[in-house]
Amino acid sequence: MAQIQTKIADMQDQADQFTKKIEVEKRLLEEIDKQLKVGKARLEDKRQFVGGVNASKESTKQTMKQIRILENRLDKALVKFNESLSFNKTLRDEIDNLRRERVVFDNIYKKLGKELQEKKASMAEKVELSNLAYEARDQALAETTALRTLMDKEQSAFEDEWSELGRQLETDKKSIKDIGRGTPAKDARGDLSKDDEDKLRKKLVKGSWGLAKDKVSKAVVLERVQSYEEAFNRIQASTGIADIDELVTSFIEAEDKNFSLYNYVNEMNNEVEKLEEQNAELRVEIEKYKGQGGNTENQRKKLLKDLEDKLAKTEAKAAQYEEKALKATKTVESLISGIQNIFNRLGLNQSSVVDMLGDDGVTENNMMKYLGLIEQHTNELLSVYMTRQLAATGAATGSAQDPGGAPPTPSMGMPSLLGTGPAAPAGPASLLVQPPMIGDEDDAEDVSDEEDERPLSRDELKAKTIRGVSMKNILVRGGNMLLI
C-alpha cells in the first residue's frame, strides 16, 4: 500500500508539473496568436499599399524588362564605344606619323637655325672687315691718285726740260760751226756734263718702260673684258634670259619662295602641336568617361555624342593637315626640281661640283649649297654685264678726266646699275692695307675675286657688284689716262 501511495504522490506531482507547463504553453499560444493577428494586419496594410496580391510579381517582371532594355542599350553603346576606340587607334597612328615628321622638321629647323646664326656671325664679321678694307682701299686709291698726279707733273716738267736742253744743244752746235777752227770747240753735249746726261738718259728709259707696262696692263684688261663678254653670251644662250634684271629678279623670287616655305613648315609644326594638345585632352576625357560606366543612359548618350563630334572634328583636322603636308612636300619637290634645272642650264654640273656636293643631286639637305653656287655664278654674271657696259663706253669715259690729268673717281662718270657700296664703319679702323704701287692695278682686282659661298641678300648682292664694277672702272680709266 505504501508503494502505491508513493507512486500516487509522484504521479500527483507530475500532474501538477504538466498542468503548469500546459498553462505556460497556453500563454505562449495566446501571445503567438496576438502576434499573428498583428502580422496579418500588417500584411493586409502592405497588400493594400502595393496594390494587391500580384503587385510584387508585376513589379518584378517590369523591373526585369527594364533591365533587358538597358542591357541592350548598353550593348549598343559598347559597340559604338569599341568603334570609337578603333577610330581613335587610327588617329593615334596618324598622329604618331605627324610626330615623326615633326621631329624631322624640328631637326631640320634646328640645323638651319644653327647654320643661320653661324652665317650671320660670319657675315657680320666679314662686313665689318670689308668696310674697314674699303675705307683703307679708298685711302690707298687717294694716295695713288695723288702719286699719279705728281708723276704727270714730273713727266710734263721733264719733257719741258728735255725740250729746252735739246734747243740749247742745237744752239750750241750752231755756235760751234760759226766760231770756226780758231775757237775751241765745246763738247757736243752743250752745257750738260756726262753725269747729267746719264741721269737724263736713265729717266728717259724709265719713262719708256713705264709707258710700255701701262700698255700691257690695258691689253690685259681688254682681254679680260672680252672673256667676260664671251662668258655672258654663253650664259645667255643656256638660260634664255637676256635681261640681267630679269635674272636677278628670278633669283630673288626663288630666295623669297624658299624663306616662305620654311615659314610654312614652322606654321605646320605649330598646328601639329595644337592638334596633339587637343588629342591629349580627348584622351583624358575618354578615360574620364570610361570610369563613369554606372551613369544613366542619357549621360552615356551625351558623352558618346560629344566623343563623336570631337572625333569628327579631329578627323577633319587630320585630313586638313595631311593635305597641307602633301602640298608642302610638293612645293619642296618643285623647288628642288627648279634648282636642279637652273643649275644644269647654267652649266655648273661639273665633276668638281659633284665631288663636293655628291652625285645624289639636289636634296633637302644640300639645296642651300646649290643656291649658294647659283648666286655665286649670278655675281659673276653681274660683273660681266657691268664690265661689258664699261668696255662699250670706254671712249666716253676716257674723255671725262680732270683737266689736270688725274683719273676720275668712281662717282664722277661710272654708270650706276644697282646702287652704292656699303658705308664705312663709325669706329676706328684697325685693318692696315698696303697702298698699291703705280702700275700694279692688276693686284687690286684680288679684292673682288673672293667669293662667298653663302646665299646673299639683295642689298649685299648690289653692294658686291658695285664694288667690283668700281674697281674695273678705275683700272680702265687709269689705262686710258696713261696712254693719253
KOLKETOR-644199 format. One line per 3 residues: number of its first residue (from 1); for each residue x, y, z of C-alpha. Coordinates in steps of 0.2 Angstrom, whole numbers. Example, Ala and Ser with C-alpha at 12.3 -4.5 7.8 and 13.67 -1.06 7.14 Angstrom:
% residues 2
1	62,-22,39 | 68,-5,36
This chain:
% residues 484
1	0,0,0 | 14,12,4 | 22,9,-13
4	5,13,-21 | 3,29,-11 | 21,34,-15
7	18,31,-34 | 1,41,-32 | 10,55,-24
10	24,55,-38 | 11,55,-51 | 1,69,-42
13	17,79,-43 | 20,75,-61 | 2,80,-65
16	5,97,-56 | 20,100,-66 | 12,95,-83
19	-3,107,-78 | 10,121,-75 | 18,118,-92
22	1,117,-100 | -3,134,-93 | 14,141,-99
25	10,134,-117 | -7,142,-117 | 0,159,-113
28	13,156,-127 | -1,151,-139 | -11,167,-134
31	5,178,-137 | 8,169,-154 | -10,172,-159
34	-9,190,-154 | 7,192,-165 | -1,183,-179
37	-15,194,-179 | -4,209,-179 | 6,201,-193
40	-10,198,-203 | -15,216,-200 | 2,222,-206
43	1,211,-221 | -16,217,-226 | -9,235,-225
46	6,231,-236 | -5,222,-249 | -17,237,-249
49	-1,249,-251 | 6,239,-265 | -10,237,-275
52	-15,219,-272 | -8,201,-271 | 0,201,-288
55	8,218,-287 | 26,211,-282 | 26,199,-297
58	21,213,-309 | 34,224,-302 | 47,211,-303
61	43,207,-321 | 43,226,-326 | 60,228,-317
64	67,213,-327 | 60,220,-343 | 68,237,-340
67	85,228,-336 | 84,219,-353 | 81,236,-362
70	95,244,-353 | 107,229,-356 | 103,231,-375
73	106,249,-375 | 122,246,-365 | 127,233,-379
76	124,246,-392 | 134,259,-383 | 148,247,-380
79	148,243,-399 | 149,262,-403 | 162,264,-390
82	173,250,-397 | 171,258,-414 | 177,274,-407
85	192,266,-399 | 196,258,-416 | 195,275,-425
88	205,283,-411 | 219,270,-414 | 219,275,-432
91	220,293,-427 | 234,289,-415 | 244,281,-429
94	242,296,-440 | 247,307,-425 | 262,297,-422
97	267,299,-441 | 264,318,-439 | 275,317,-423
100	289,308,-433 | 288,321,-447 | 288,335,-434
103	304,328,-426 | 312,328,-444 | 306,345,-447
106	312,351,-430 | 329,343,-433 | 330,352,-450
109	324,368,-442 | 337,367,-428 | 351,363,-441
112	345,378,-452 | 344,389,-437 | 361,385,-431
115	368,387,-449 | 359,404,-450 | 367,410,-434
118	384,405,-439 | 381,413,-456 | 375,429,-448
121	390,430,-436 | 402,426,-451 | 393,439,-462
124	394,452,-448 | 412,449,-446 | 416,449,-465
127	405,465,-467 | 415,474,-454 | 431,468,-461
130	426,473,-479 | 421,490,-473 | 437,493,-465
133	446,486,-480 | 436,498,-492 | 440,513,-481
136	458,508,-481 | 457,505,-500 | 449,522,-503
139	464,530,-494 | 476,520,-504 | 467,525,-520
142	468,543,-515 | 486,541,-512 | 488,533,-529
145	479,547,-537 | 490,560,-529 | 505,550,-534
148	499,549,-552 | 495,567,-552 | 513,571,-546
151	520,559,-559 | 511,568,-573 | 518,584,-567
154	535,577,-566 | 533,570,-583 | 527,586,-590
157	542,596,-582 | 554,583,-588 | 548,584,-606
160	549,603,-605 | 567,602,-598 | 571,589,-611
163	565,601,-625 | 574,615,-618 | 590,605,-617
166	588,600,-635 | 585,618,-641 | 601,623,-631
169	611,608,-638 | 606,614,-656 | 611,632,-652
172	627,626,-645 | 631,616,-661 | 627,631,-672
175	638,642,-662 | 652,629,-664 | 650,629,-683
178	650,649,-683 | 665,651,-672 | 676,640,-684
181	693,632,-681 | 701,646,-671 | 689,645,-657
184	690,630,-645 | 675,618,-649 | 664,614,-635
187	658,597,-631 | 643,591,-642 | 633,589,-626
190	631,608,-624 | 632,613,-606 | 627,596,-599
193	640,586,-590 | 642,567,-594 | 634,563,-577
196	619,574,-580 | 617,566,-597 | 617,549,-590
199	604,553,-577 | 594,561,-591 | 595,545,-601
202	590,534,-586 | 575,545,-584 | 570,543,-602
205	572,524,-601 | 562,523,-585 | 548,533,-593
208	548,522,-608 | 547,506,-598 | 533,514,-588
211	523,518,-603 | 526,500,-610 | 520,492,-594
214	504,503,-594 | 500,497,-612 | 502,479,-607
217	491,482,-592 | 477,489,-603 | 479,475,-615
220	476,463,-601 | 461,472,-595 | 454,472,-613
223	457,454,-614 | 448,450,-598 | 433,461,-604
226	432,451,-620 | 432,434,-610 | 418,441,-598
229	408,445,-614 | 410,428,-621 | 405,420,-604
232	390,431,-603 | 385,426,-621 | 386,408,-616
235	376,410,-600 | 363,420,-610 | 362,406,-623
238	360,392,-610 | 347,401,-599 | 337,411,-612
241	337,426,-601 | 344,441,-610 | 340,454,-597
244	351,454,-581 | 337,462,-571 | 326,448,-575
247	339,436,-570 | 342,444,-553 | 323,445,-551
250	321,427,-554 | 334,423,-541 | 326,435,-528
253	309,426,-531 | 317,409,-528 | 325,415,-512
256	309,423,-506 | 299,407,-510 | 312,397,-500
259	310,408,-485 | 291,407,-486 | 292,388,-487
262	302,387,-471 | 290,399,-463 | 276,387,-469
265	285,372,-461 | 285,382,-444 | 267,385,-445
268	264,367,-449 | 274,362,-433 | 263,374,-423
271	247,367,-429 | 253,349,-426 | 257,354,-408
274	240,361,-406 | 232,345,-413 | 242,335,-401
277	236,345,-386 | 218,343,-392 | 221,324,-394
280	228,323,-376 | 213,332,-369 | 202,320,-379
283	211,305,-371 | 209,312,-354 | 190,314,-357
286	189,297,-364 | 197,290,-348 | 186,300,-338
289	171,293,-347 | 177,275,-345 | 176,277,-326
292	158,283,-327 | 150,267,-333 | 137,267,-320
295	129,284,-326 | 112,285,-333 | 108,281,-352
298	106,300,-355 | 123,304,-349 | 130,290,-359
301	122,296,-375 | 128,314,-371 | 146,308,-369
304	145,297,-384 | 138,312,-394 | 152,323,-388
307	165,310,-392 | 158,308,-410 | 158,326,-413
310	176,328,-406 | 182,313,-416 | 174,320,-432
313	182,337,-429 | 199,328,-426 | 197,318,-442
316	193,334,-452 | 208,342,-445 | 219,327,-448
319	214,327,-466 | 217,345,-467 | 234,344,-460
322	238,329,-471 | 233,339,-486 | 244,354,-481
325	258,342,-478 | 256,335,-495 | 256,352,-503
328	272,357,-493 | 280,341,-500 | 275,345,-517
331	282,363,-515 | 298,356,-509 | 299,344,-523
334	295,358,-536 | 308,369,-528 | 321,356,-529
337	317,352,-547 | 318,371,-551 | 335,372,-543
340	342,357,-552 | 335,364,-569 | 344,381,-566
343	360,373,-560 | 360,362,-576 | 356,376,-588
346	370,387,-581 | 382,373,-585 | 388,371,-566
349	386,352,-566 | 404,349,-567 | 415,335,-559
352	422,346,-546 | 404,351,-540 | 398,333,-540
355	413,328,-529 | 410,342,-517 | 390,340,-516
358	389,322,-520 | 380,313,-535 | 363,312,-527
361	358,329,-535 | 348,342,-526 | 340,336,-509
364	333,345,-494 | 349,344,-485 | 360,352,-499
367	348,363,-508 | 355,379,-499 | 373,374,-505
370	366,373,-523 | 358,390,-521 | 374,397,-514
373	383,391,-530 | 370,398,-541 | 371,415,-533
376	390,415,-534 | 388,412,-553 | 375,426,-553
379	388,438,-545 | 400,434,-559 | 386,437,-572
382	383,454,-565 | 402,458,-565 | 402,453,-583
385	387,463,-588 | 395,479,-580 | 412,476,-587
388	403,474,-604 | 395,491,-602 | 411,499,-597
391	420,492,-612 | 406,499,-623 | 408,516,-616
394	427,517,-614 | 430,531,-625 | 416,542,-617
397	423,538,-600 | 441,542,-605 | 435,560,-610
400	428,563,-593 | 445,565,-584 | 450,580,-574
403	460,594,-583 | 475,591,-573 | 476,573,-579
406	470,564,-564 | 459,549,-566 | 441,552,-561
409	434,544,-546 | 420,531,-547 | 407,544,-543
412	411,555,-557 | 407,545,-573 | 403,527,-569
415	386,521,-574 | 376,515,-559 | 367,499,-561
418	362,493,-543 | 367,506,-530 | 382,511,-520
421	394,502,-509 | 392,500,-490 | 397,514,-479
424	412,514,-468 | 410,509,-450 | 409,523,-437
427	423,515,-426 | 442,517,-429 | 450,507,-442
430	460,493,-436 | 464,485,-453 | 480,491,-462
433	481,489,-481 | 497,492,-490 | 495,506,-504
436	497,499,-521 | 512,504,-532 | 510,513,-548
439	507,500,-562 | 500,487,-550 | 482,489,-554
442	480,471,-558 | 483,467,-539 | 468,477,-534
445	457,465,-543 | 460,452,-530 | 448,462,-518
448	434,457,-529 | 439,439,-533 | 435,432,-516
451	418,423,-517 | 407,419,-503 | 398,403,-503
454	383,409,-493 | 367,415,-501 | 367,434,-502
457	353,446,-499 | 348,458,-512 | 357,473,-504
460	373,463,-502 | 372,457,-520 | 370,476,-525
463	385,481,-514 | 396,467,-520 | 393,470,-538
466	395,489,-537 | 412,487,-528 | 418,475,-542
469	412,487,-556 | 420,502,-547 | 437,493,-547
472	436,488,-565 | 431,506,-570 | 446,513,-561
475	458,501,-570 | 451,505,-587 | 451,524,-584
478	469,523,-577 | 475,514,-593 | 467,527,-604
481	475,541,-595 | 492,533,-596 | 490,530,-615
484	485,548,-617
